[in-house]
Amino acid sequence: MRYRATFFAGLAVGFVLGARAGRERYEQMKTLARRATDNPAVQQAAGAAAAQASGLAKTATNKVTDKVQQHKPGFADTAIRKASERLPGWRDKQAGTGAQEGDGVPPVPAPGGPADG
């Protein structure tokens, strides 16, 4: 369905840009397009399409959220480990992440500590 709509939209644009009928034909097509968009049936179909798209987006969001929740501990450990390796001092700034010493994440020394010498 999407491919058909894209094809017809491209066909219409090509016709408008390639038409040699002049300004009068352009105005006729513009008036026809305006009438079509003002048509209640077209507006209703557009509303239904928007509602369906919104519903599909919510479904996709829920599925992704469920997958992340299932794999959350692994994701969190990996993210914390990689962030602490690449961003010195990052872990000190992340209070309340739930990461504990001994959970497989190497501790990052605090700035100004004995490692700074």
Protein Blocks (a to p, Z undefined) as FASTA:
>chain_A
ZZmmmmmmmmmmmmmmmpcnbjmlmmmmmmmmmmmmmpmklmmmmmmmmmmmmmmmmmmm
mmmmmmmmmmmmmmmmmmmmmmmmmmghklmmmghklpaghihpacdddehiaklZZ
